[in-house]
């Protein structure tokens, strides 16, 4: 099965045979990369008939009287199917998935509950409430399997008493627009939630907890993925208050948010559980798939096709269009100087870039990255640059990403399309869809951030 639905059309859009070869090679590598982080396979490979494996250790399912399954995330539906297919003795399960994907997976013991993403909704809250209800049944003789993947922070939410859904949404809006980084944003989120920042593990105690996690965060920090529901939280209410102060949000934030954080600072609300808390002695957090795994799978494909390969890391960050220009520069260096590799060669990266939105167009960071490379790579035969979101959704568009080659600029200009104008309006999807170079996958039901790469033919 190919995840990239228009792989053949994207390949044939290359004007020369070398362009076609380069395009096909990088697209095949991306397709394999997505398959390598398939949530079903990633979870089922860790479970046998009677054990869950972690490295050289195993957790014996026969040691427990009841087994409960909870979780949330873009990939958690297929993760749940893997658990249900592998484990017969599931007593009850509840997993929040993005609305409209709950019917894509057929389950009998685990309920897939539609919830809001990227903005939490009533489904997010109702689902989290159900999970806490399930956890209230569990004791030291039971096992709780928690399935966590990207998007879980919005999909699983249950705010502290007094905070409405509208207040929660406004809080998230203000934080995202403030310029705060993801760690700072999550510091606030954790301290107004009954399930984030280790509180889900706290609710499960004294049951045994095993969290199977697909990471969508650079570096795989357990306390950040889905806001760390089963991981110790090193941040405090005071830290959350400082975030609001530093970004001038105290006066603008809903009063219910302010009250909860102030109450926490003054000790009227217990802190999130910290490293060393005894509840975590019963918790095992396991990363079953991440960006590096996908990048390495892509590299394996390109090596098998005869390319010299170089992985530039799986923690790439920065403005998307600037990363695109950098990749174009490296492609030119390979073609003209044989540095850092001699053709046929391929460079791969993983991570998550950003887009500074100043226009009103349709697009996403992957397409904007490739658009940033179009002019710089112009004139190079047998070169392809592509970037794709592994979840199949790039920003506000219907595409997963985009691809270009050394003749894309020529094709674009002949159609009256000027890359700079589309960059200015953040309208990368319109540019690439016009040329037929938007990569289409539809929802892949996984998410390990983005893949970026360059292929240079001999």
DRENPA-776519 format. One record per residue (C-alpha): z, y negated, x negated; residue in three letters; residue number from 1. Coordinates in Angstrom, 2 decimals. Each point is the difference from the previous one (the first is absolute). Layout:
- pz py px aa i
- Z Y X ALA NUM;
...
END
This chain:
- pz py px aa i
- 0.00 0.00 0.00 UNK 1;
- -0.95 -3.42 -1.28 UNK 2;
- 2.34 -2.87 0.81 UNK 3;
- -2.70 -2.59 -0.72 UNK 4;
- -2.19 0.24 3.08 UNK 5;
- -2.89 -2.06 -1.37 UNK 6;
- -0.03 1.41 -3.54 UNK 7;
- -3.71 0.87 0.09 UNK 8;
- -1.02 -3.42 1.34 UNK 9;
- 2.14 -1.76 -2.60 UNK 10;
- -1.59 2.11 -2.72 UNK 11;
- -3.55 -0.71 1.13 UNK 12;
- 0.65 -3.75 0.08 UNK 13;
- -0.28 0.04 -3.77 UNK 14;
- -3.43 -1.46 -0.88 UNK 15;
- -0.46 2.12 -3.15 UNK 16;
- 0.72 3.64 -0.72 UNK 17;
- 2.71 -0.97 -2.45 UNK 18;
- 1.62 -2.17 2.65 UNK 19;
- -0.12 2.88 2.45 UNK 20;
- 1.58 2.34 -2.55 UNK 21;
- 2.79 -2.46 -0.79 UNK 22;
- 0.70 -0.65 3.65 UNK 23;
- 0.12 3.67 0.93 UNK 24;
- 2.29 0.86 -2.91 UNK 25;
- 2.66 -2.59 0.74 UNK 26;
- -0.10 0.72 3.73 UNK 27;
- 0.39 3.74 -0.58 UNK 28;
- 2.98 -0.68 -2.24 UNK 29;
- 1.64 -2.18 2.64 UNK 30;
- -0.63 2.62 2.66 UNK 31;
- 1.73 2.65 -2.12 UNK 32;
- 2.84 -2.41 -0.74 UNK 33;
- 0.76 -0.47 3.71 UNK 34;
- -0.14 3.77 0.50 UNK 35;
- 2.52 0.46 -2.83 UNK 36;
- 2.62 -2.02 1.89 UNK 37;
- -0.68 1.65 3.34 UNK 38;
- 3.41 -0.11 1.69 UNK 39;
- -0.28 3.49 1.49 UNK 40;
- -0.76 1.64 -3.34 UNK 41;
- 2.48 -2.18 -1.89 UNK 42;
- 2.86 1.09 2.26 UNK 43;
- -1.00 3.61 0.66 UNK 44;
- -0.28 0.66 -3.75 UNK 45;
- 3.75 -0.74 -0.26 UNK 46;
- 1.04 2.43 2.73 UNK 47;
- -0.05 3.81 0.10 UNK 48;
- 1.16 2.23 2.83 UNK 49;
- 3.63 -0.52 -0.94 UNK 50;
- 0.22 -2.75 -2.64 UNK 51;
- -0.77 -3.61 -0.83 UNK 52;
- -0.93 -0.40 -3.65 UNK 53;
- 0.86 -2.86 -2.36 UNK 54;
- -1.15 0.55 -3.58 UNK 55;
- 1.84 3.17 -1.12 UNK 56;
- 2.57 -0.15 2.79 UNK 57;
- -0.14 1.22 3.58 UNK 58;
- 1.86 -0.72 3.22 UNK 59;
- 0.42 3.17 2.03 UNK 60;
- -0.65 -0.53 3.71 UNK 61;
- 2.06 3.07 0.89 UNK 62;
- 3.12 -1.88 -1.14 UNK 63;
- -0.16 -2.24 3.08 UNK 64;
- 0.74 0.63 3.67 UNK 65;
- -2.28 -2.68 1.46 UNK 66;
- -2.95 -1.94 -1.42 UNK 67;
- -0.89 -3.46 1.28 UNK 68;
- -3.08 -2.06 -0.93 UNK 69;
- -0.28 -3.79 0.19 UNK 70;
- -2.13 -2.64 -1.71 UNK 71;
- -2.55 -2.77 0.14 UNK 72;
- -3.18 -1.17 -1.70 UNK 73;
- -3.77 0.00 0.05 UNK 74;
- -0.10 3.47 -1.51 UNK 75;
- 2.99 1.44 1.81 UNK 76;
- -1.98 1.62 2.83 UNK 77;
- -1.76 2.43 -2.33 UNK 78;
- 3.19 0.37 -2.02 UNK 79;
- 1.73 1.10 3.20 UNK 80;
- -2.75 2.52 0.72 UNK 81;
- 0.46 1.52 -3.44 UNK 82;
- 3.74 0.37 0.58 UNK 83;
- -0.49 1.51 3.46 UNK 84;
- -2.62 2.44 -1.25 UNK 85;
- 2.22 1.12 -2.88 UNK 86;
- 3.43 0.07 1.64 UNK 87;
- 0.60 1.94 3.22 UNK 88;
- 3.66 -0.92 0.52 UNK 89;
- -0.38 -3.68 0.91 UNK 90;
- 2.59 -0.92 2.62 UNK 91;
- -1.34 -3.49 0.77 UNK 92;
- -2.20 -2.64 -1.57 UNK 93;
- -1.03 -3.60 0.51 UNK 94;
- -2.46 -1.90 -2.19 UNK 95;
- -1.38 -3.51 0.51 UNK 96;
- -3.72 -0.41 -0.74 UNK 97;
- -2.43 -2.92 0.47 UNK 98;
- -0.94 -0.45 3.64 UNK 99;
- -3.25 1.77 0.95 UNK 100;
- 0.40 2.63 -2.74 UNK 101;
- 2.68 2.05 1.77 UNK 102;
- -2.62 2.15 1.76 UNK 103;
- -1.92 0.81 -3.17 UNK 104;
- 2.53 2.68 -0.92 UNK 105;
- 1.03 2.82 2.36 UNK 106;
- 3.68 0.96 -0.32 UNK 107;
- 2.41 1.95 2.20 UNK 108;
- 3.46 -0.49 -1.52 UNK 109;
- -0.26 -3.45 -1.54 UNK 110;
- -0.69 -3.02 2.20 UNK 111;
- -2.46 -2.54 -1.41 UNK 112;
- 0.98 -3.38 1.40 UNK 113;
- -2.45 -2.96 0.00 UNK 114;
- 1.43 -3.08 -1.70 UNK 115;
- -1.14 -3.40 -1.22 UNK 116;
- -1.59 -0.73 -3.35 UNK 117;
- -0.08 -2.38 -1.85 UNK 118;
- 2.24 -1.70 2.56 UNK 119;
- 2.89 2.04 1.47 UNK 120;
- 0.02 0.48 3.76 UNK 121;
- 2.11 1.67 2.66 UNK 122;
- -1.32 3.37 -1.14 UNK 123;
- 1.34 -0.65 -3.49 UNK 124;
- 3.47 -0.71 1.38 UNK 125;
- 0.07 2.70 2.66 UNK 126;
- -1.15 2.58 -2.52 UNK 127;
- 2.67 -0.98 -2.53 UNK 128;
- 2.62 0.19 2.75 UNK 129;
- -1.15 3.54 0.79 UNK 130;
- 0.27 0.94 -3.67 UNK 131;
- 3.59 -1.24 -0.11 UNK 132;
- 0.68 2.05 3.13 UNK 133;
- -1.31 3.10 -1.75 UNK 134;
- 2.03 -0.74 -3.11 UNK 135;
- 3.16 -0.27 2.10 UNK 136;
- -0.36 3.75 0.69 UNK 137;
- -0.27 1.02 -3.65 UNK 138;
- 2.99 1.15 -2.01 UNK 139;
- 0.68 1.56 -3.42 UNK 140;
- -1.58 3.30 1.06 UNK 141;
- -3.35 -1.63 0.84 UNK 142;
- -3.08 -1.25 -1.84 UNK 143;
- -1.81 -3.26 0.76 UNK 144;
- -3.55 -0.32 -1.32 UNK 145;
- -1.10 -3.64 -0.19 UNK 146;
- -3.72 -0.81 -0.30 UNK 147;
- -0.73 -3.42 -1.50 UNK 148;
- -3.27 -1.69 -0.84 UNK 149;
- -1.55 -3.44 -0.21 UNK 150;
- 0.38 -2.10 3.12 UNK 151;
- 3.37 1.55 0.80 UNK 152;
- 1.81 -3.32 -0.30 UNK 153;
- -1.71 -1.40 3.10 UNK 154;
- -0.37 3.31 1.83 UNK 155;
- 3.71 0.86 -0.18 UNK 156;
- 2.29 -2.90 0.83 UNK 157;
- 3.30 -0.41 1.79 UNK 158;
- 1.54 -3.43 -0.53 UNK 159;
- 3.70 -0.81 -0.09 UNK 160;
- 1.71 -0.89 3.27 UNK 161;
- -1.06 -3.39 1.35 UNK 162;
- -3.42 -0.07 -1.69 UNK 163;
- -2.91 0.20 2.44 UNK 164;
- -3.46 1.36 -0.72 UNK 165;
- -1.35 -3.55 0.17 UNK 166;
- 2.58 -1.15 -2.57 UNK 167;
- -0.93 2.89 -2.25 UNK 168;
- -3.69 -0.85 0.19 UNK 169;
- 0.67 -3.67 -0.73 UNK 170;
- 2.15 0.97 -2.98 UNK 171;
- -2.80 2.12 -1.44 UNK 172;
- -2.57 -2.72 0.60 UNK 173;
- 2.09 -2.62 -1.78 UNK 174;
- 0.76 2.28 -2.93 UNK 175;
- -3.64 1.01 -0.53 UNK 176;
- -1.17 -3.62 0.07 UNK 177;
- 2.83 -1.24 -2.23 UNK 178;
- -1.38 1.25 -3.29 UNK 179;
- 2.84 2.50 -0.47 UNK 180;
- -0.96 3.25 -1.74 UNK 181;
- 0.35 3.41 1.64 UNK 182;
- 3.38 0.72 -1.58 UNK 183;
- 1.40 -3.29 1.31 UNK 184;
- -1.49 0.59 3.44 UNK 185;
- 1.47 3.49 0.13 UNK 186;
- 3.39 -1.32 -1.10 UNK 187;
- 0.17 -1.99 3.22 UNK 188;
- -1.55 2.74 2.14 UNK 189;
- 2.51 2.60 -1.18 UNK 190;
- 2.99 -2.14 0.88 UNK 191;
- -0.97 -0.61 3.62 UNK 192;
- -0.92 3.66 0.69 UNK 193;
- 1.94 3.08 1.06 UNK 194;
- -2.46 2.39 -1.67 UNK 195;
- -1.22 -1.66 -3.20 UNK 196;
- 1.68 -0.27 -3.38 UNK 197;
- 1.56 3.47 0.07 UNK 198;
- 1.44 -0.36 3.50 UNK 199;
- -2.10 2.89 1.33 UNK 200;
- 1.59 2.27 -2.62 UNK 201;
- 3.37 -1.42 0.98 UNK 202;
- -0.66 0.88 3.64 UNK 203;
- -0.97 3.56 -1.01 UNK 204;
- 3.15 0.64 -2.04 UNK 205;
- 1.47 2.64 -0.46 UNK 206;
- -3.25 1.91 0.68 UNK 207;
- -2.26 0.97 -2.91 UNK 208;
- -2.96 -2.41 -0.25 UNK 209;
- -3.35 0.64 -1.66 UNK 210;
- -2.45 -2.91 0.05 UNK 211;
- -3.65 0.77 -0.70 UNK 212;
- -1.66 -3.26 -1.00 UNK 213;
- -3.58 -1.20 -0.45 UNK 214;
- 0.24 -3.21 -2.00 UNK 215;
- -2.00 -3.14 0.75 UNK 216;
- 1.97 -2.19 -2.42 UNK 217;
- -0.72 -0.70 -3.66 UNK 218;
- 2.32 2.04 -2.20 UNK 219;
- 1.27 2.14 2.92 UNK 220;
- 3.40 -1.73 0.38 UNK 221;
- 1.93 2.07 2.55 UNK 222;
- 1.93 -3.02 1.27 UNK 223;
- -3.22 -1.86 0.86 UNK 224;
- -2.27 2.62 1.61 UNK 225;
- 0.45 -0.59 3.76 UNK 226;
- 3.04 -2.13 -0.98 UNK 227;
- 1.84 3.03 -1.41 UNK 228;
- 1.54 1.65 3.08 UNK 229;
- 1.46 2.88 -2.03 UNK 230;
- 0.43 -1.69 -3.38 UNK 231;
- 2.96 -1.94 -1.43 UNK 232;
- -0.31 -3.76 0.34 UNK 233;
- 0.99 -2.16 -2.96 UNK 234;
- -0.45 -3.27 1.90 UNK 235;
- 2.70 -1.73 2.04 UNK 236;
- 0.43 -2.31 2.97 UNK 237;
- 0.57 -2.77 -2.54 UNK 238;
- -3.37 0.80 -1.58 UNK 239;
- -1.63 -0.21 3.44 UNK 240;
- 1.64 -3.37 0.58 UNK 241;
- -1.26 -1.27 -3.36 UNK 242;
- -3.57 1.01 0.93 UNK 243;
- 0.23 -2.10 3.16 UNK 244;
- 1.42 -2.93 -1.95 UNK 245;
- -2.48 0.22 -2.87 UNK 246;
- -2.99 -0.09 2.36 UNK 247;
- 1.47 -2.68 2.32 UNK 248;
- 0.17 2.41 2.94 UNK 249;
- 3.60 -0.50 1.13 UNK 250;
- -0.85 -2.75 2.47 UNK 251;
- -3.13 1.69 1.31 UNK 252;
- 1.25 3.58 0.34 UNK 253;
- 1.12 1.24 3.47 UNK 254;
- 3.71 -0.55 0.45 UNK 255;
- 0.63 3.70 0.67 UNK 256;
- -1.31 0.80 -3.49 UNK 257;
- 2.16 -2.69 -1.56 UNK 258;
- 3.07 1.25 1.85 UNK 259;
- -0.41 3.60 -1.14 UNK 260;
- -0.51 -0.96 -3.64 UNK 261;
- 2.93 -2.45 0.06 UNK 262;
- 2.20 2.64 1.61 UNK 263;
- -1.03 2.40 -2.75 UNK 264;
- 0.74 -2.51 -2.76 UNK 265;
- 3.45 -0.58 1.49 UNK 266;
- 0.70 3.73 0.30 UNK 267;
- -0.17 0.38 3.76 UNK 268;
- -2.93 2.41 -0.28 UNK 269;
- 0.12 2.88 -2.51 UNK 270;
- -2.39 -0.16 -2.95 UNK 271;
- -2.96 2.34 -0.35 UNK 272;
- 0.99 3.17 -1.91 UNK 273;
- -0.18 -0.48 -3.77 UNK 274;
- -0.76 2.23 -3.01 UNK 275;
- 2.89 2.40 -0.51 UNK 276;
- 0.87 0.18 3.68 UNK 277;
- 1.02 3.61 0.83 UNK 278;
- -2.52 0.14 2.87 UNK 279;
- -2.82 0.23 -2.55 UNK 280;
- 1.43 3.20 -1.49 UNK 281;
- -1.56 1.69 3.05 UNK 282;
- -3.37 -1.78 -0.34 UNK 283;
- -3.13 1.07 -1.91 UNK 284;
- -2.89 -2.49 -0.15 UNK 285;
- -3.32 1.55 -1.07 UNK 286;
- -3.27 -1.86 -0.71 UNK 287;
- -2.72 2.43 1.12 UNK 288;
- -3.01 -2.31 -0.50 UNK 289;
- -0.65 -3.37 -1.61 UNK 290;
- -2.71 -2.22 -1.41 UNK 291;
- 0.04 1.60 -3.44 UNK 292;
- -0.77 3.39 1.51 UNK 293;
- -3.06 -1.49 1.72 UNK 294;
- -1.19 -1.80 -3.14 UNK 295;
- 0.30 3.17 -2.04 UNK 296;
- -1.98 1.95 2.58 UNK 297;
- -2.78 -2.61 -0.13 UNK 298;
- -0.01 0.19 -3.79 UNK 299;
- -0.35 3.78 0.16 UNK 300;
- -3.14 -0.30 2.11 UNK 301;
- -1.60 -2.52 -2.33 UNK 302;
- 0.77 2.08 -3.07 UNK 303;
- -1.58 3.03 1.67 UNK 304;
- -3.12 -2.11 0.57 UNK 305;
- -0.26 -0.74 -3.71 UNK 306;
- 1.52 -3.47 -0.30 UNK 307;
- 2.39 -1.17 -2.67 UNK 308;
- 2.96 -1.28 1.96 UNK 309;
- 2.85 -2.44 -0.46 UNK 310;
- 2.82 -0.57 2.49 UNK 311;
- 1.31 -3.56 -0.20 UNK 312;
- 3.16 0.81 1.95 UNK 313;
- 1.23 0.44 3.55 UNK 314;
- 2.03 -3.22 0.21 UNK 315;
- -2.71 -2.64 0.19 UNK 316;
- 0.98 -3.24 1.72 UNK 317;
- -1.55 -3.46 0.20 UNK 318;
- -2.50 -2.07 1.95 UNK 319;
- -2.72 2.35 1.24 UNK 320;
- -3.02 -2.12 -0.94 UNK 321;
- 1.34 -0.49 -3.53 UNK 322;
- 0.49 3.74 -0.47 UNK 323;
- -3.59 0.43 1.17 UNK 324;
- -1.25 -2.43 -2.65 UNK 325;
- 2.01 1.86 -2.63 UNK 326;
- -1.58 3.32 0.99 UNK 327;
- -3.44 -1.59 -0.15 UNK 328;
- 0.78 -1.28 -3.49 UNK 329;
- 1.06 3.47 -1.12 UNK 330;
- -3.19 1.48 1.48 UNK 331;
- -2.05 -2.50 -2.00 UNK 332;
- 1.96 0.82 -3.15 UNK 333;
- -0.62 3.74 0.45 UNK 334;
- -3.70 -0.58 0.64 UNK 335;
- -0.59 -2.47 -2.86 UNK 336;
- 2.57 0.86 -2.68 UNK 337;
- 1.19 3.51 0.84 UNK 338;
- 3.57 -1.32 0.27 UNK 339;
- 2.47 1.38 1.06 UNK 340;
- -2.27 3.00 0.63 UNK 341;
- -3.61 0.85 -0.66 UNK 342;
- -2.19 0.82 3.02 UNK 343;
- -0.04 2.14 2.03 UNK 344;
- 3.49 -1.24 0.73 UNK 345;
- 2.44 -0.68 2.80 UNK 346;
- 3.11 -2.15 0.31 UNK 347;
- 2.59 0.56 2.72 UNK 348;
- 3.02 -1.90 1.24 UNK 349;
- 2.44 0.23 2.85 UNK 350;
- 2.44 -2.38 1.59 UNK 351;
- -0.03 -2.78 2.53 UNK 352;
- -1.61 -3.40 -0.46 UNK 353;
- 0.56 -3.07 2.16 UNK 354;
- -2.17 -2.56 1.76 UNK 355;
- 0.85 -3.68 0.35 UNK 356;
- -1.37 -0.71 3.47 UNK 357;
- -1.59 -3.44 0.38 UNK 358;
- -2.91 0.89 2.29 UNK 359;
- -0.46 1.48 3.46 UNK 360;
- -2.27 2.91 -0.81 UNK 361;
- 0.45 3.75 0.36 UNK 362;
- 0.80 2.15 -2.99 UNK 363;
- 2.65 1.55 -2.21 UNK 364;
- 1.16 0.14 -3.59 UNK 365;
- -2.30 2.88 -0.99 UNK 366;
- -3.15 -1.64 1.30 UNK 367;
- 1.02 -3.36 -1.47 UNK 368;
- 0.55 1.67 -3.37 UNK 369;
- -3.53 1.38 0.00 UNK 370;
- -1.43 -3.29 1.27 UNK 371;
- 1.66 -1.70 -2.96 UNK 372;
- -1.99 2.28 -2.31 UNK 373;
- -3.45 -0.43 1.56 UNK 374;
- -1.24 -3.00 -2.00 UNK 375;
- 1.62 1.07 -3.28 UNK 376;
- -1.57 3.47 0.06 UNK 377;
- -3.46 -1.26 0.99 UNK 378;
- -2.90 1.31 -2.04 UNK 379;
- 1.76 3.10 -1.36 UNK 380;
- -1.96 3.13 0.88 UNK 381;
- 1.89 3.21 0.72 UNK 382;
- 3.36 -1.69 0.66 UNK 383;
- 2.10 0.43 3.14 UNK 384;
- 3.32 -1.65 0.85 UNK 385;
- 2.03 1.12 3.01 UNK 386;
- 3.44 -0.40 1.51 UNK 387;
- 1.51 1.83 2.95 UNK 388;
- 3.22 0.11 1.98 UNK 389;
- 1.16 3.60 0.20 UNK 390;
- 1.15 -0.49 3.60 UNK 391;
- -3.57 -0.84 1.03 UNK 392;
- 0.92 -3.47 1.24 UNK 393;
- -0.73 -3.06 -2.11 UNK 394;
- 1.63 -3.13 1.35 UNK 395;
- -1.35 -1.21 3.33 UNK 396;
- -3.26 1.94 -0.22 UNK 397;
- -1.33 3.36 1.12 UNK 398;
- -0.79 0.97 -3.58 UNK 399;
- 2.08 1.78 -2.63 UNK 400;
- -1.56 -1.97 -2.85 UNK 401;
- -3.36 -0.83 -1.56 UNK 402;
- -2.40 0.81 -2.83 UNK 403;
- -2.45 -2.10 -2.02 UNK 404;
- -2.39 0.45 -2.89 UNK 405;
- -1.96 -2.17 -2.41 UNK 406;
- -2.65 -0.70 2.63 UNK 407;
- 2.33 -0.92 2.89 UNK 408;
- -0.24 -3.73 -0.76 UNK 409;
- -3.79 0.12 0.09 UNK 410;
- 0.06 1.85 3.32 UNK 411;
- 2.55 -2.43 1.42 UNK 412;
- -1.85 -3.15 -1.01 UNK 413;
- -3.20 1.36 1.51 UNK 414;
- 1.90 0.18 3.31 UNK 415;
- 1.42 -3.49 -0.40 UNK 416;
- 3.50 1.28 -0.84 UNK 417;
- 1.84 -1.95 -2.70 UNK 418;
- 3.09 1.84 -1.32 UNK 419;
- 1.89 -3.23 -0.70 UNK 420;
- -0.25 -1.13 3.61 UNK 421;
- 1.32 3.31 1.29 UNK 422;
- 2.81 -0.04 -2.55 UNK 423;
- 0.96 -3.51 1.06 UNK 424;
- 0.28 1.14 3.61 UNK 425;
- 1.66 3.34 -0.85 UNK 426;
- -2.90 1.62 1.85 UNK 427;
- -0.70 2.97 -2.26 UNK 428;
- -0.55 2.45 2.87 UNK 429;
- -2.83 -2.10 1.47 UNK 430;
- -1.66 -0.11 -3.44 UNK 431;
- 0.15 3.73 -0.67 UNK 432;
- -0.65 1.19 3.53 UNK 433;
- -3.20 -2.09 0.04 UNK 434;
- -1.13 1.76 -3.18 UNK 435;
- 1.17 3.42 1.20 UNK 436;
- 2.46 0.25 -2.88 UNK 437;
- 3.30 0.10 1.91 UNK 438;
- 1.69 3.36 -0.53 UNK 439;
- 0.88 1.64 3.32 UNK 440;
- 2.57 2.78 0.33 UNK 441;
- 2.00 -0.74 3.15 UNK 442;
- 3.74 0.73 -0.15 UNK 443;
- 0.65 2.60 -2.72 UNK 444;
- 3.59 0.64 1.19 UNK 445;
- 1.29 -0.52 -3.54 UNK 446;
- 0.85 -3.06 -2.09 UNK 447;
- 0.62 -0.33 -3.74 UNK 448;
- -1.30 -3.56 -0.47 UNK 449;
- -3.44 -0.67 -1.51 UNK 450;
- -2.51 1.49 -2.44 UNK 451;
- -2.28 -2.17 -2.14 UNK 452;
- -2.63 1.05 -2.46 UNK 453;
- -3.16 -0.53 -2.05 UNK 454;
- -2.72 2.49 -0.86 UNK 455;
- -2.59 -0.77 -2.67 UNK 456;
- -2.97 2.33 -0.43 UNK 457;
- -1.50 0.83 -3.38 UNK 458;
END
